[in-house]
């Protein structure tokens, strides 16, 4: 992710939708995870404990013992994989509920990943309600005055998108990158869909 310098007015029409139920916060702990390739081959899909349909393509789920290890956005041509364990099935069900209802909460055990700084960023992301967005700079100030670029890098390193909703962090001058991918393409389209899904009554004007 390469967020633009956070020194201008937010170019997204930010619309807040208030919800009656407080969404649970997620506490995090461990080491960063690299972004997945956009077009995994059949052998790579076998590394997932589940690959499920999504409105924008597919979602891959990896587990590690009794914890969720990674969630990955995948293109639509990726082969589906039935959940092979109870945790993968739980994660698939909760992600499916979120796609139906943006207010759906997640309750999943997360693997202890991330540096101390990354965990602070991810905890800050978890405090952003559905229907709201923060810029990289706003999130940086909220967690203690770090640089927007460093916050953007930590957003891109998030191994648990959706559960830790990094799509709610945007550039001051537009949509911003997503999952370490800048420019137009699959990942920005995913980010657009997620933000629109969380603000169905007053859609974001996304650029």
Biotite code that builds the C-alpha atoms (Angstrom):
import biotite.structure as struc

atoms = struc.array([
    struc.Atom([0.000, 0.000, 0.000], chain_id="A", res_id=1, res_name="UNK", atom_name="CA", element="C"),
    struc.Atom([1.244, 3.393, -0.922], chain_id="A", res_id=2, res_name="UNK", atom_name="CA", element="C"),
    struc.Atom([-0.999, 6.004, 0.722], chain_id="A", res_id=3, res_name="UNK", atom_name="CA", element="C"),
    struc.Atom([-0.804, 9.512, -0.641], chain_id="A", res_id=4, res_name="UNK", atom_name="CA", element="C"),
    struc.Atom([0.537, 12.240, 1.598], chain_id="A", res_id=5, res_name="UNK", atom_name="CA", element="C"),
    struc.Atom([-2.198, 13.021, 4.080], chain_id="A", res_id=6, res_name="UNK", atom_name="CA", element="C"),
    struc.Atom([-2.328, 16.821, 3.736], chain_id="A", res_id=7, res_name="UNK", atom_name="CA", element="C"),
    struc.Atom([-5.547, 17.559, 1.878], chain_id="A", res_id=8, res_name="UNK", atom_name="CA", element="C"),
    struc.Atom([-9.270, 17.310, 2.272], chain_id="A", res_id=9, res_name="UNK", atom_name="CA", element="C"),
    struc.Atom([-10.642, 13.814, 2.081], chain_id="A", res_id=10, res_name="UNK", atom_name="CA", element="C"),
    struc.Atom([-11.792, 13.257, -1.497], chain_id="A", res_id=11, res_name="UNK", atom_name="CA", element="C"),
    struc.Atom([-14.319, 10.659, -0.455], chain_id="A", res_id=12, res_name="UNK", atom_name="CA", element="C"),
    struc.Atom([-17.772, 11.743, 0.642], chain_id="A", res_id=13, res_name="UNK", atom_name="CA", element="C"),
    struc.Atom([-17.606, 10.185, 4.091], chain_id="A", res_id=14, res_name="UNK", atom_name="CA", element="C"),
    struc.Atom([-21.036, 9.181, 5.347], chain_id="A", res_id=15, res_name="UNK", atom_name="CA", element="C"),
    struc.Atom([-21.447, 7.826, 8.867], chain_id="A", res_id=16, res_name="UNK", atom_name="CA", element="C"),
    struc.Atom([-24.163, 5.303, 9.530], chain_id="A", res_id=17, res_name="UNK", atom_name="CA", element="C"),
    struc.Atom([-24.883, 4.790, 13.225], chain_id="A", res_id=18, res_name="UNK", atom_name="CA", element="C"),
    struc.Atom([-25.643, 1.313, 14.502], chain_id="A", res_id=19, res_name="UNK", atom_name="CA", element="C"),
    struc.Atom([-27.535, 0.204, 17.570], chain_id="A", res_id=20, res_name="UNK", atom_name="CA", element="C"),
    struc.Atom([-25.161, -2.626, 18.461], chain_id="A", res_id=21, res_name="UNK", atom_name="CA", element="C"),
    struc.Atom([-21.573, -1.960, 19.524], chain_id="A", res_id=22, res_name="UNK", atom_name="CA", element="C"),
    struc.Atom([-19.241, -4.032, 17.388], chain_id="A", res_id=23, res_name="UNK", atom_name="CA", element="C"),
    struc.Atom([-16.738, -6.064, 19.432], chain_id="A", res_id=24, res_name="UNK", atom_name="CA", element="C"),
    struc.Atom([-13.106, -4.983, 19.460], chain_id="A", res_id=25, res_name="UNK", atom_name="CA", element="C"),
    struc.Atom([-10.359, -7.388, 18.474], chain_id="A", res_id=26, res_name="UNK", atom_name="CA", element="C"),
    struc.Atom([-7.120, -7.547, 20.439], chain_id="A", res_id=27, res_name="UNK", atom_name="CA", element="C"),
    struc.Atom([-4.034, -8.677, 18.533], chain_id="A", res_id=28, res_name="UNK", atom_name="CA", element="C"),
    struc.Atom([-0.648, -10.116, 19.246], chain_id="A", res_id=29, res_name="UNK", atom_name="CA", element="C"),
    struc.Atom([2.992, -11.485, 16.668], chain_id="A", res_id=30, res_name="UNK", atom_name="CA", element="C"),
    struc.Atom([4.813, -11.205, 12.789], chain_id="A", res_id=31, res_name="UNK", atom_name="CA", element="C"),
    struc.Atom([3.644, -9.686, 9.564], chain_id="A", res_id=32, res_name="UNK", atom_name="CA", element="C"),
    struc.Atom([2.227, -11.653, 6.638], chain_id="A", res_id=33, res_name="UNK", atom_name="CA", element="C"),
    struc.Atom([3.026, -10.946, 2.987], chain_id="A", res_id=34, res_name="UNK", atom_name="CA", element="C"),
    struc.Atom([0.292, -10.185, 0.447], chain_id="A", res_id=35, res_name="UNK", atom_name="CA", element="C"),
    struc.Atom([-0.968, -13.019, -1.735], chain_id="A", res_id=36, res_name="UNK", atom_name="CA", element="C"),
    struc.Atom([-0.487, -13.170, -5.506], chain_id="A", res_id=37, res_name="UNK", atom_name="CA", element="C"),
    struc.Atom([-3.565, -12.156, -7.442], chain_id="A", res_id=38, res_name="UNK", atom_name="CA", element="C"),
    struc.Atom([-3.837, -15.347, -9.515], chain_id="A", res_id=39, res_name="UNK", atom_name="CA", element="C"),
    struc.Atom([-3.021, -18.418, -7.404], chain_id="A", res_id=40, res_name="UNK", atom_name="CA", element="C"),
    struc.Atom([-2.716, -21.716, -9.253], chain_id="A", res_id=41, res_name="UNK", atom_name="CA", element="C"),
    struc.Atom([-4.584, -24.897, -8.291], chain_id="A", res_id=42, res_name="UNK", atom_name="CA", element="C"),
    struc.Atom([-1.705, -26.154, -6.143], chain_id="A", res_id=43, res_name="UNK", atom_name="CA", element="C"),
    struc.Atom([-1.676, -22.890, -4.175], chain_id="A", res_id=44, res_name="UNK", atom_name="CA", element="C"),
    struc.Atom([-5.417, -23.101, -3.471], chain_id="A", res_id=45, res_name="UNK", atom_name="CA", element="C"),
    struc.Atom([-4.839, -26.397, -1.674], chain_id="A", res_id=46, res_name="UNK", atom_name="CA", element="C"),
    struc.Atom([-2.918, -24.378, 0.936], chain_id="A", res_id=47, res_name="UNK", atom_name="CA", element="C"),
    struc.Atom([-6.241, -22.871, 2.058], chain_id="A", res_id=48, res_name="UNK", atom_name="CA", element="C"),
    struc.Atom([-8.452, -24.564, 4.602], chain_id="A", res_id=49, res_name="UNK", atom_name="CA", element="C"),
    struc.Atom([-11.409, -23.051, 2.755], chain_id="A", res_id=50, res_name="UNK", atom_name="CA", element="C"),
    struc.Atom([-12.062, -20.908, -0.313], chain_id="A", res_id=51, res_name="UNK", atom_name="CA", element="C"),
    struc.Atom([-15.552, -19.422, -0.422], chain_id="A", res_id=52, res_name="UNK", atom_name="CA", element="C"),
    struc.Atom([-17.560, -17.298, -2.836], chain_id="A", res_id=53, res_name="UNK", atom_name="CA", element="C"),
    struc.Atom([-17.672, -13.536, -2.331], chain_id="A", res_id=54, res_name="UNK", atom_name="CA", element="C"),
    struc.Atom([-19.605, -10.825, -4.185], chain_id="A", res_id=55, res_name="UNK", atom_name="CA", element="C"),
    struc.Atom([-16.312, -9.581, -5.655], chain_id="A", res_id=56, res_name="UNK", atom_name="CA", element="C"),
    struc.Atom([-14.595, -12.951, -6.248], chain_id="A", res_id=57, res_name="UNK", atom_name="CA", element="C"),
    struc.Atom([-13.452, -15.461, -3.627], chain_id="A", res_id=58, res_name="UNK", atom_name="CA", element="C"),
    struc.Atom([-12.050, -15.400, -0.086], chain_id="A", res_id=59, res_name="UNK", atom_name="CA", element="C"),
    struc.Atom([-9.362, -17.823, 1.067], chain_id="A", res_id=60, res_name="UNK", atom_name="CA", element="C"),
    struc.Atom([-9.135, -18.896, 4.714], chain_id="A", res_id=61, res_name="UNK", atom_name="CA", element="C"),
    struc.Atom([-6.082, -20.381, 6.425], chain_id="A", res_id=62, res_name="UNK", atom_name="CA", element="C"),
    struc.Atom([-5.983, -21.726, 9.962], chain_id="A", res_id=63, res_name="UNK", atom_name="CA", element="C"),
    struc.Atom([-3.120, -22.621, 12.278], chain_id="A", res_id=64, res_name="UNK", atom_name="CA", element="C"),
    struc.Atom([-4.086, -25.054, 15.013], chain_id="A", res_id=65, res_name="UNK", atom_name="CA", element="C"),
    struc.Atom([-6.989, -23.508, 16.901], chain_id="A", res_id=66, res_name="UNK", atom_name="CA", element="C"),
    struc.Atom([-6.484, -20.001, 15.463], chain_id="A", res_id=67, res_name="UNK", atom_name="CA", element="C"),
    struc.Atom([-7.222, -18.188, 12.235], chain_id="A", res_id=68, res_name="UNK", atom_name="CA", element="C"),
    struc.Atom([-3.945, -17.627, 10.362], chain_id="A", res_id=69, res_name="UNK", atom_name="CA", element="C"),
    struc.Atom([-4.906, -15.558, 7.320], chain_id="A", res_id=70, res_name="UNK", atom_name="CA", element="C"),
    struc.Atom([-7.756, -14.265, 5.170], chain_id="A", res_id=71, res_name="UNK", atom_name="CA", element="C"),
    struc.Atom([-6.959, -13.553, 1.522], chain_id="A", res_id=72, res_name="UNK", atom_name="CA", element="C"),
    struc.Atom([-8.945, -11.849, -1.248], chain_id="A", res_id=73, res_name="UNK", atom_name="CA", element="C"),
    struc.Atom([-8.877, -14.004, -4.391], chain_id="A", res_id=74, res_name="UNK", atom_name="CA", element="C"),
    struc.Atom([-10.140, -13.538, -7.961], chain_id="A", res_id=75, res_name="UNK", atom_name="CA", element="C"),
    struc.Atom([-13.343, -15.223, -9.040], chain_id="A", res_id=76, res_name="UNK", atom_name="CA", element="C"),
    struc.Atom([-11.653, -17.913, -11.135], chain_id="A", res_id=77, res_name="UNK", atom_name="CA", element="C"),
    struc.Atom([-10.000, -19.399, -8.039], chain_id="A", res_id=78, res_name="UNK", atom_name="CA", element="C"),
    struc.Atom([-11.250, -22.904, -7.292], chain_id="A", res_id=79, res_name="UNK", atom_name="CA", element="C"),
    struc.Atom([-13.562, -23.209, -4.295], chain_id="A", res_id=80, res_name="UNK", atom_name="CA", element="C"),
    struc.Atom([-12.409, -25.352, -1.354], chain_id="A", res_id=81, res_name="UNK", atom_name="CA", element="C"),
    struc.Atom([-14.835, -26.786, 1.178], chain_id="A", res_id=82, res_name="UNK", atom_name="CA", element="C"),
    struc.Atom([-13.866, -26.047, 4.808], chain_id="A", res_id=83, res_name="UNK", atom_name="CA", element="C"),
    struc.Atom([-11.675, -28.868, 6.095], chain_id="A", res_id=84, res_name="UNK", atom_name="CA", element="C"),
    struc.Atom([-11.935, -28.131, 9.822], chain_id="A", res_id=85, res_name="UNK", atom_name="CA", element="C"),
    struc.Atom([-14.389, -26.680, 12.336], chain_id="A", res_id=86, res_name="UNK", atom_name="CA", element="C"),
    struc.Atom([-12.595, -23.332, 12.580], chain_id="A", res_id=87, res_name="UNK", atom_name="CA", element="C"),
    struc.Atom([-12.489, -22.866, 8.798], chain_id="A", res_id=88, res_name="UNK", atom_name="CA", element="C"),
    struc.Atom([-16.210, -23.625, 8.688], chain_id="A", res_id=89, res_name="UNK", atom_name="CA", element="C"),
    struc.Atom([-16.867, -21.053, 11.455], chain_id="A", res_id=90, res_name="UNK", atom_name="CA", element="C"),
    struc.Atom([-14.831, -18.423, 9.648], chain_id="A", res_id=91, res_name="UNK", atom_name="CA", element="C"),
    struc.Atom([-16.582, -19.154, 6.348], chain_id="A", res_id=92, res_name="UNK", atom_name="CA", element="C"),
    struc.Atom([-19.994, -18.885, 7.993], chain_id="A", res_id=93, res_name="UNK", atom_name="CA", element="C"),
    struc.Atom([-19.172, -15.589, 9.715], chain_id="A", res_id=94, res_name="UNK", atom_name="CA", element="C"),
    struc.Atom([-17.715, -14.078, 6.542], chain_id="A", res_id=95, res_name="UNK", atom_name="CA", element="C"),
    struc.Atom([-20.814, -15.192, 4.652], chain_id="A", res_id=96, res_name="UNK", atom_name="CA", element="C"),
    struc.Atom([-23.037, -13.489, 7.245], chain_id="A", res_id=97, res_name="UNK", atom_name="CA", element="C"),
    struc.Atom([-21.015, -10.282, 6.853], chain_id="A", res_id=98, res_name="UNK", atom_name="CA", element="C"),
    struc.Atom([-21.586, -10.343, 3.080], chain_id="A", res_id=99, res_name="UNK", atom_name="CA", element="C"),
    struc.Atom([-25.323, -10.508, 3.784], chain_id="A", res_id=100, res_name="UNK", atom_name="CA", element="C"),
    struc.Atom([-25.314, -7.960, 6.629], chain_id="A", res_id=101, res_name="UNK", atom_name="CA", element="C"),
    struc.Atom([-22.554, -5.401, 7.144], chain_id="A", res_id=102, res_name="UNK", atom_name="CA", element="C"),
    struc.Atom([-23.444, -5.197, 10.855], chain_id="A", res_id=103, res_name="UNK", atom_name="CA", element="C"),
    struc.Atom([-22.597, -8.860, 11.433], chain_id="A", res_id=104, res_name="UNK", atom_name="CA", element="C"),
    struc.Atom([-19.889, -9.275, 14.068], chain_id="A", res_id=105, res_name="UNK", atom_name="CA", element="C"),
    struc.Atom([-16.884, -11.598, 13.967], chain_id="A", res_id=106, res_name="UNK", atom_name="CA", element="C"),
    struc.Atom([-15.940, -13.858, 16.850], chain_id="A", res_id=107, res_name="UNK", atom_name="CA", element="C"),
    struc.Atom([-12.866, -15.805, 15.748], chain_id="A", res_id=108, res_name="UNK", atom_name="CA", element="C"),
    struc.Atom([-9.582, -16.690, 17.496], chain_id="A", res_id=109, res_name="UNK", atom_name="CA", element="C"),
    struc.Atom([-6.726, -14.937, 15.695], chain_id="A", res_id=110, res_name="UNK", atom_name="CA", element="C"),
    struc.Atom([-3.154, -16.226, 15.474], chain_id="A", res_id=111, res_name="UNK", atom_name="CA", element="C"),
    struc.Atom([-0.629, -14.066, 17.415], chain_id="A", res_id=112, res_name="UNK", atom_name="CA", element="C"),
    struc.Atom([0.768, -12.159, 14.427], chain_id="A", res_id=113, res_name="UNK", atom_name="CA", element="C"),
    struc.Atom([2.234, -8.690, 13.973], chain_id="A", res_id=114, res_name="UNK", atom_name="CA", element="C"),
    struc.Atom([4.834, -6.391, 15.466], chain_id="A", res_id=115, res_name="UNK", atom_name="CA", element="C"),
    struc.Atom([3.933, -4.135, 18.364], chain_id="A", res_id=116, res_name="UNK", atom_name="CA", element="C"),
    struc.Atom([3.386, -1.215, 15.993], chain_id="A", res_id=117, res_name="UNK", atom_name="CA", element="C"),
    struc.Atom([1.293, -3.287, 13.598], chain_id="A", res_id=118, res_name="UNK", atom_name="CA", element="C"),
    struc.Atom([-0.887, -4.452, 16.469], chain_id="A", res_id=119, res_name="UNK", atom_name="CA", element="C"),
    struc.Atom([-1.497, -0.851, 17.556], chain_id="A", res_id=120, res_name="UNK", atom_name="CA", element="C"),
    struc.Atom([-2.548, 0.029, 14.021], chain_id="A", res_id=121, res_name="UNK", atom_name="CA", element="C"),
    struc.Atom([-4.790, -3.032, 13.769], chain_id="A", res_id=122, res_name="UNK", atom_name="CA", element="C"),
    struc.Atom([-6.393, -2.302, 17.131], chain_id="A", res_id=123, res_name="UNK", atom_name="CA", element="C"),
    struc.Atom([-7.040, 1.239, 15.885], chain_id="A", res_id=124, res_name="UNK", atom_name="CA", element="C"),
    struc.Atom([-8.668, -0.152, 12.742], chain_id="A", res_id=125, res_name="UNK", atom_name="CA", element="C"),
    struc.Atom([-10.950, -2.356, 14.843], chain_id="A", res_id=126, res_name="UNK", atom_name="CA", element="C"),
    struc.Atom([-12.279, 0.779, 16.544], chain_id="A", res_id=127, res_name="UNK", atom_name="CA", element="C"),
    struc.Atom([-13.628, 2.155, 13.217], chain_id="A", res_id=128, res_name="UNK", atom_name="CA", element="C"),
    struc.Atom([-17.340, 1.386, 12.937], chain_id="A", res_id=129, res_name="UNK", atom_name="CA", element="C"),
    struc.Atom([-18.968, 0.068, 9.767], chain_id="A", res_id=130, res_name="UNK", atom_name="CA", element="C"),
    struc.Atom([-20.132, 3.025, 7.677], chain_id="A", res_id=131, res_name="UNK", atom_name="CA", element="C"),
    struc.Atom([-17.197, 5.187, 8.835], chain_id="A", res_id=132, res_name="UNK", atom_name="CA", element="C"),
    struc.Atom([-13.736, 5.777, 7.406], chain_id="A", res_id=133, res_name="UNK", atom_name="CA", element="C"),
    struc.Atom([-10.522, 7.372, 8.664], chain_id="A", res_id=134, res_name="UNK", atom_name="CA", element="C"),
    struc.Atom([-7.627, 8.642, 6.594], chain_id="A", res_id=135, res_name="UNK", atom_name="CA", element="C"),
    struc.Atom([-4.178, 7.189, 7.203], chain_id="A", res_id=136, res_name="UNK", atom_name="CA", element="C"),
    struc.Atom([-3.252, 10.463, 8.903], chain_id="A", res_id=137, res_name="UNK", atom_name="CA", element="C"),
    struc.Atom([-6.302, 10.456, 11.157], chain_id="A", res_id=138, res_name="UNK", atom_name="CA", element="C"),
    struc.Atom([-5.600, 6.890, 12.232], chain_id="A", res_id=139, res_name="UNK", atom_name="CA", element="C"),
    struc.Atom([-1.937, 7.787, 12.801], chain_id="A", res_id=140, res_name="UNK", atom_name="CA", element="C"),
    struc.Atom([-2.959, 10.592, 15.143], chain_id="A", res_id=141, res_name="UNK", atom_name="CA", element="C"),
    struc.Atom([-5.468, 8.400, 16.934], chain_id="A", res_id=142, res_name="UNK", atom_name="CA", element="C"),
    struc.Atom([-2.843, 5.771, 17.795], chain_id="A", res_id=143, res_name="UNK", atom_name="CA", element="C"),
    struc.Atom([-0.137, 8.215, 18.850], chain_id="A", res_id=144, res_name="UNK", atom_name="CA", element="C"),
    struc.Atom([1.120, 10.441, 16.063], chain_id="A", res_id=145, res_name="UNK", atom_name="CA", element="C"),
    struc.Atom([2.936, 7.993, 13.779], chain_id="A", res_id=146, res_name="UNK", atom_name="CA", element="C"),
    struc.Atom([3.512, 8.750, 10.104], chain_id="A", res_id=147, res_name="UNK", atom_name="CA", element="C"),
    struc.Atom([0.608, 8.124, 7.699], chain_id="A", res_id=148, res_name="UNK", atom_name="CA", element="C"),
    struc.Atom([2.918, 6.106, 5.435], chain_id="A", res_id=149, res_name="UNK", atom_name="CA", element="C"),
    struc.Atom([3.885, 3.748, 8.264], chain_id="A", res_id=150, res_name="UNK", atom_name="CA", element="C"),
    struc.Atom([0.214, 3.317, 9.128], chain_id="A", res_id=151, res_name="UNK", atom_name="CA", element="C"),
    struc.Atom([-0.529, 2.536, 5.478], chain_id="A", res_id=152, res_name="UNK", atom_name="CA", element="C"),
    struc.Atom([2.164, -0.138, 5.437], chain_id="A", res_id=153, res_name="UNK", atom_name="CA", element="C"),
    struc.Atom([0.700, -1.732, 8.559], chain_id="A", res_id=154, res_name="UNK", atom_name="CA", element="C"),
    struc.Atom([-2.757, -1.661, 6.979], chain_id="A", res_id=155, res_name="UNK", atom_name="CA", element="C"),
    struc.Atom([-1.356, -3.531, 3.984], chain_id="A", res_id=156, res_name="UNK", atom_name="CA", element="C"),
    struc.Atom([0.273, -6.104, 6.278], chain_id="A", res_id=157, res_name="UNK", atom_name="CA", element="C"),
    struc.Atom([-3.038, -6.943, 7.960], chain_id="A", res_id=158, res_name="UNK", atom_name="CA", element="C"),
    struc.Atom([-3.438, -10.751, 7.740], chain_id="A", res_id=159, res_name="UNK", atom_name="CA", element="C"),
    struc.Atom([-7.110, -10.684, 8.787], chain_id="A", res_id=160, res_name="UNK", atom_name="CA", element="C"),
    struc.Atom([-9.049, -8.377, 6.424], chain_id="A", res_id=161, res_name="UNK", atom_name="CA", element="C"),
    struc.Atom([-12.780, -8.217, 7.119], chain_id="A", res_id=162, res_name="UNK", atom_name="CA", element="C"),
    struc.Atom([-12.178, -9.262, 10.751], chain_id="A", res_id=163, res_name="UNK", atom_name="CA", element="C"),
    struc.Atom([-9.762, -6.317, 11.022], chain_id="A", res_id=164, res_name="UNK", atom_name="CA", element="C"),
    struc.Atom([-11.485, -3.984, 8.531], chain_id="A", res_id=165, res_name="UNK", atom_name="CA", element="C"),
    struc.Atom([-8.533, -2.195, 6.944], chain_id="A", res_id=166, res_name="UNK", atom_name="CA", element="C"),
    struc.Atom([-10.737, -1.178, 3.985], chain_id="A", res_id=167, res_name="UNK", atom_name="CA", element="C"),
    struc.Atom([-12.081, 1.557, 6.298], chain_id="A", res_id=168, res_name="UNK", atom_name="CA", element="C"),
    struc.Atom([-8.757, 3.422, 6.113], chain_id="A", res_id=169, res_name="UNK", atom_name="CA", element="C"),
    struc.Atom([-8.376, 5.634, 3.059], chain_id="A", res_id=170, res_name="UNK", atom_name="CA", element="C"),
    struc.Atom([-6.095, 8.247, 1.549], chain_id="A", res_id=171, res_name="UNK", atom_name="CA", element="C"),
    struc.Atom([-6.665, 11.956, 2.156], chain_id="A", res_id=172, res_name="UNK", atom_name="CA", element="C"),
    struc.Atom([-6.937, 12.408, -1.616], chain_id="A", res_id=173, res_name="UNK", atom_name="CA", element="C"),
    struc.Atom([-9.086, 9.418, -2.526], chain_id="A", res_id=174, res_name="UNK", atom_name="CA", element="C"),
    struc.Atom([-9.683, 5.750, -1.988], chain_id="A", res_id=175, res_name="UNK", atom_name="CA", element="C"),
    struc.Atom([-6.021, 4.860, -1.459], chain_id="A", res_id=176, res_name="UNK", atom_name="CA", element="C"),
    struc.Atom([-4.377, 1.501, -2.060], chain_id="A", res_id=177, res_name="UNK", atom_name="CA", element="C"),
    struc.Atom([-5.420, -1.826, -0.640], chain_id="A", res_id=178, res_name="UNK", atom_name="CA", element="C"),
    struc.Atom([-3.480, -4.899, 0.493], chain_id="A", res_id=179, res_name="UNK", atom_name="CA", element="C"),
    struc.Atom([-0.239, -3.383, -0.843], chain_id="A", res_id=180, res_name="UNK", atom_name="CA", element="C"),
    struc.Atom([-1.819, -2.849, -4.261], chain_id="A", res_id=181, res_name="UNK", atom_name="CA", element="C"),
    struc.Atom([-2.054, 0.685, -5.652], chain_id="A", res_id=182, res_name="UNK", atom_name="CA", element="C"),
    struc.Atom([-3.813, 1.830, -8.791], chain_id="A", res_id=183, res_name="UNK", atom_name="CA", element="C"),
    struc.Atom([-6.945, 0.455, -10.357], chain_id="A", res_id=184, res_name="UNK", atom_name="CA", element="C"),
    struc.Atom([-7.666, -3.248, -10.438], chain_id="A", res_id=185, res_name="UNK", atom_name="CA", element="C"),
    struc.Atom([-9.062, -6.134, -8.430], chain_id="A", res_id=186, res_name="UNK", atom_name="CA", element="C"),
    struc.Atom([-8.030, -4.997, -4.950], chain_id="A", res_id=187, res_name="UNK", atom_name="CA", element="C"),
    struc.Atom([-9.346, -1.447, -5.267], chain_id="A", res_id=188, res_name="UNK", atom_name="CA", element="C"),
    struc.Atom([-12.589, -2.876, -6.627], chain_id="A", res_id=189, res_name="UNK", atom_name="CA", element="C"),
    struc.Atom([-12.813, -5.068, -3.517], chain_id="A", res_id=190, res_name="UNK", atom_name="CA", element="C"),
    struc.Atom([-12.266, -2.018, -1.315], chain_id="A", res_id=191, res_name="UNK", atom_name="CA", element="C"),
    struc.Atom([-14.977, -0.094, -3.163], chain_id="A", res_id=192, res_name="UNK", atom_name="CA", element="C"),
    struc.Atom([-17.423, -2.957, -2.760], chain_id="A", res_id=193, res_name="UNK", atom_name="CA", element="C"),
    struc.Atom([-16.759, -3.310, 0.963], chain_id="A", res_id=194, res_name="UNK", atom_name="CA", element="C"),
    struc.Atom([-17.201, 0.406, 1.661], chain_id="A", res_id=195, res_name="UNK", atom_name="CA", element="C"),
    struc.Atom([-20.385, 0.577, -0.407], chain_id="A", res_id=196, res_name="UNK", atom_name="CA", element="C"),
    struc.Atom([-21.691, -2.561, 1.335], chain_id="A", res_id=197, res_name="UNK", atom_name="CA", element="C"),
    struc.Atom([-21.261, -0.873, 4.722], chain_id="A", res_id=198, res_name="UNK", atom_name="CA", element="C"),
    struc.Atom([-23.047, 2.281, 3.627], chain_id="A", res_id=199, res_name="UNK", atom_name="CA", element="C"),
    struc.Atom([-25.968, 1.047, 1.550], chain_id="A", res_id=200, res_name="UNK", atom_name="CA", element="C"),
    struc.Atom([-28.383, 3.863, 2.486], chain_id="A", res_id=201, res_name="UNK", atom_name="CA", element="C"),
    struc.Atom([-25.932, 6.640, 1.539], chain_id="A", res_id=202, res_name="UNK", atom_name="CA", element="C"),
    struc.Atom([-23.276, 5.228, -0.752], chain_id="A", res_id=203, res_name="UNK", atom_name="CA", element="C"),
    struc.Atom([-19.728, 6.536, -0.752], chain_id="A", res_id=204, res_name="UNK", atom_name="CA", element="C"),
    struc.Atom([-18.643, 8.543, -3.747], chain_id="A", res_id=205, res_name="UNK", atom_name="CA", element="C"),
    struc.Atom([-15.513, 6.502, -4.330], chain_id="A", res_id=206, res_name="UNK", atom_name="CA", element="C"),
    struc.Atom([-12.695, 7.588, -6.614], chain_id="A", res_id=207, res_name="UNK", atom_name="CA", element="C"),
])
